[in-house]
Every structure is written in structure tokens, then in C-alpha cells.
Amino acid sequence: MYYANLLKKVKVLLYGLPVVSVMVAAQPYQNYNAGFRFLEMDIAQLQQGYREGKFTVKEVVQAYIDRINALDRNGPVLNSVITINPDALAIAGQCDRELYRLPQAGSSMFGIPVILKDNIDTHDKMPCTAGSRALMQSYPLADSDVAKKLRAAGAIILAKANLSEWANFRGQLSTSGWSGVLGQTKNPYRLNRNPCGSSSGSAVSVSANLTMVAIGTETDGSIVCPAQANGIVGIKPTVGLVSRTGVIPISSTQDTPGPMCRTVKDAAICLGALVGVDSADRQTLGSKGKFRTDYTVFLNPNGLRGKRIGFFKGGYGANFKVDTLLVRAINNMKQQGAEIVEIGGISNSTVDGYSFEIMLYEYKDGLNRYFKSLGPKAPIKSITELIAYNEKDSVELKYFNQHFLIEANKKDGLNSNGYKEALAGLMKGSRNDGIDRVMNDGHLDAIMAVTGSPAWKTDLINGDSFQIGTSSPAAQAGYPNITVPMGQVDALPVGISFFGRAWSEPVLIEIAYAYENATHHRAVPQFLNHE
């Protein structure tokens, strides 16, 4: 997802604000969480239950399917899941027959239900739609590298999640979490609020306990924004740490899949299962010697001690309620031994322009390549055919247009001078003169910022109304970013982000885990059905 001209740089003094509580209690209209045996359970607890014979993998998967039917299809009707895997129970049964593969401890994904964003290919009975009606009968010819690695790690691919259609890069005045296939995904904290996107269903399904883990994808904000709006942890890895093979693309320069979980530990476990060099994705070649198959070794409760962290004030001053939570977070990190250093801007506005141009060029190239990968029976064979399909469809253009598809289709190939100049400008502006410069000058271990503001009301007529978003510096550089719950404003979650240099996931996980361990701001959603 791309934030265009949505951020305001406000210079406000930080440390004069009072630290007060801004969370307002509200009563749920119905307790949908009562009686769910696996509520807020994490990977270690689930696997310990398998070892002790408290339940089987098949029982767990059935329980999550039942909860999807109760909350996603009925009840609050969250609309976060497009397709339930018809083979999920059979796969779970096979896991039960192979419990000997489950290690006593470590970073295994064995027996863990995972939901994939529906722009990630699976070679099974589930289509991969990108939320578009044009691809409702599109069945990939092979697993994505992500799906392949999850299966090898023993995870059960439970379902495919709704998303902002085409990862929110189709047209103007779009609404996050809306797709032509399923309609609008709801925020589980307040049902009239937006889940952000584009990994909307991935975030909602984890937050609402419809799954234990989900995989999202991000170009700019599409993991961290919905993670924060739905009160969970999201890791947007360094581009190239996780393969994009079999992922419907926007930008080969900025795209990456990443884990979305309720805890930093679960996200670290999942990340270790996803990484590795993939010869079909050239960006992953740079990860050789830099990736770890076990990131749990960095789960240090004292991970903030001695860290020098830059405070990026993007969005600071735009919402005093969020500012109050942020001051509280900074004070907490100081108490844990971190040094917080105010920093100036990270990159200038020309970087936004370069990023947008690159996305248009790479979108056309990437989509056409993806359609070709679907073989001769592909329902759509080019971006031109997709545009034509949308113009004739009765639903697709009902709320917003396809301006970005049309503009992308006008672009030349990736050998054009315009593309090469934009790419060089982006790399220099976002990396050498951006995050790397700031971190070198300040001798920083990481940079922190508020992830976003409380979720806005969903509005299909006027589209999204972002107030705060700080994902762009890390997204444009292709560098890692982790968001963790920071508290709530009027029963709506707000997150804090930690980002830094390429391949710095270990230090970011250390920091994020220490902050989470000291604060425990994750709150179970109550599906409020009022203002």
C-alpha cells in the first residue's frame, strides 16, 4: 500500500506533554470470546498442548474453522477470510500422524494454523484472487516460495485472507480492506472502523483469534498499518529476506511478505521459517549469509539496555491522544536503559516521487509476468485485459477507479531511462542520504516512530482518511520495520514502529521484544458495534 502526500511533518517539543491515560472503557454488545479454548494462545503454548496430548492438531484446526464461521461469516461478520482451505483438516490429520516431527523446543511452525493474504499463491483448491473478481477462478500452477516453506515447516495453511484489492494500488479514493470478491473487512475493535490495509484480512484474522499466524505483504505500509490498527505485531522484513516468488506484485524494489502475529515471539518464529535464498527471486541473493533460521535467540527481555534509538517525529503533533501514548512509550524505553535521540527528517519529498514512479513501472512489468506464470488457462493475460475486465464488471469500479492500473500501463519497460533514473534517485535518497545517513550521524541502533493513528471510520464514498503514517522511510529503502502495540485510544489500538538498516532484524526484534515484554499493551478485541 502506498501513502501519497499523507504525512505532515510537524515540529513540536516532545517532553513537555503530561502522561495520562486516554483509553475509554466500552462494553461489548456480545461476548464472542467466551468459550473459545485457544483464545490468545501462542505457538509455544499450542505445541506444548500437542506434546501433552491435551488436544490434536485436527481439533485445533476445526476450532479455528468454527470460529471463522461464527465471527467472519456470522456474528459481527468481519469479512476477513475469502476462502477456507478445504484440505485443512486432512493436512491437520497428517500432522497428528507425524507428531514425532515436533521438536521439544525451538522455532518450529509444526501444527500451527496460518492464513495467507490472498495475493500469495498456493497450489491447491484455493484460487489466488488479489481480491479481484477477474481472478476468482485463477488457480496458480505452483506454490509460492512462502507457502512452500510454511508447508515444509509443518504449518497448516488454513485459509486465504481478504485484502485491499490489488494491494491498494488500483485507483484513487480507495477504501482499505475492500475487495470486489468479498467486500469490506471490518476492524474487530469497533466494527464501523477501518482495518487499514492492504493486509487487512491478515491482521483482522490474527487479532480476532481466527488464526494463530497470518502472512501479509507490504510495498509501503501494508503490513505495519493494519497490524497497528488491529492491535498486533507485524514484521516488514528487509526486501530480499523473504522470497516474493508466487506473490502478486506491485514493486520488485519495495515488495516483501512478512509475518503478522499477536506476539513478537510468534512473529520471530514465523520469520525464521520464511527466510532463505530463492534463485527465482534475485533480491534474495543479497540475503546470503545475513538471514537466520532462528530469530528467537534475539528475544532478550533486556534488549533495550544500552540501545541508542532515534526518535522520528513524522506525524508527531497531529493527534494529542497518540502523542500521550508515545511519550509514555519513550519514558518506558528510557527506564529500560535506552537512550532516545530526537532526529530530523529522514528523506526529502523527491523520494516519494521516485518511489511512485518506480511502482508504476514495476507494476506493469510485474503483473504481466505474474499473469504469464498462470499458464495458457489464465483468466487474465495482461494488465490491458485487466483494465478492460474492470470497465465491464458491475462491481469493480463501483466505489473507486483504476487510475493506477491505467497509468502503469502507459509506462515503458524497465530498460527505459525514466525508470533507471527514478531507481537511482530512490536508492540514493532513501538509503545513502536517508536512513543510513541518519543512523551513521547519530550512531543509532534503530529508529522509532508512532506507527499510525487510531482507525478511522470506513467510508466507501470518500475513501480512506489517514492522519498519521510513518512506514515510508523504511519501505522506500527496502529496510526492515516492526510494529508493536503501544496502547489504545478510545478502545482503538495504536502501534509503535522500530526500523533501521538493511538486515537489522535481529536488533529490531531485540528492541521490540523488550518493549512488548515491559508493557503488554496487546488487548483482545471486543467487536464493539457502536461509535
Secondary structure as GFF3:
##gff-version 3
##sequence-region A 1 531
A	DSSP	alpha_helix	43	51	.	.	.	ID=ss1
A	DSSP	alpha_helix	57	67	.	.	.	ID=ss2
A	DSSP	pi_helix	68	72	.	.	.	ID=ss3
A	DSSP	beta_strand	81	84	.	.	.	ID=ss4
A	DSSP	alpha_helix	88	97	.	.	.	ID=ss5
A	DSSP	three_ten_helix	99	101	.	.	.	ID=ss6
A	DSSP	beta_strand	113	117	.	.	.	ID=ss7
A	DSSP	three_ten_helix	133	135	.	.	.	ID=ss8
A	DSSP	alpha_helix	145	152	.	.	.	ID=ss9
A	DSSP	beta_strand	156	161	.	.	.	ID=ss10
A	DSSP	three_ten_helix	165	168	.	.	.	ID=ss11
A	DSSP	beta_strand	178	179	.	.	.	ID=ss12
A	DSSP	beta_strand	183	184	.	.	.	ID=ss13
A	DSSP	alpha_helix	200	207	.	.	.	ID=ss14
A	DSSP	beta_strand	213	218	.	.	.	ID=ss15
A	DSSP	alpha_helix	224	229	.	.	.	ID=ss16
A	DSSP	beta_strand	233	236	.	.	.	ID=ss17
A	DSSP	beta_strand	256	261	.	.	.	ID=ss18
A	DSSP	alpha_helix	264	274	.	.	.	ID=ss19
A	DSSP	three_ten_helix	282	287	.	.	.	ID=ss20
A	DSSP	three_ten_helix	296	298	.	.	.	ID=ss21
A	DSSP	beta_strand	308	311	.	.	.	ID=ss22
A	DSSP	alpha_helix	320	335	.	.	.	ID=ss23
A	DSSP	beta_strand	339	342	.	.	.	ID=ss24
A	DSSP	alpha_helix	349	373	.	.	.	ID=ss25
A	DSSP	alpha_helix	383	392	.	.	.	ID=ss26
A	DSSP	alpha_helix	403	409	.	.	.	ID=ss27
A	DSSP	alpha_helix	417	427	.	.	.	ID=ss28
A	DSSP	pi_helix	428	435	.	.	.	ID=ss29
A	DSSP	alpha_helix	436	442	.	.	.	ID=ss30
A	DSSP	beta_strand	446	450	.	.	.	ID=ss31
A	DSSP	alpha_helix	472	477	.	.	.	ID=ss32
A	DSSP	beta_strand	481	489	.	.	.	ID=ss33
A	DSSP	beta_strand	492	499	.	.	.	ID=ss34
A	DSSP	alpha_helix	505	519	.	.	.	ID=ss35
###
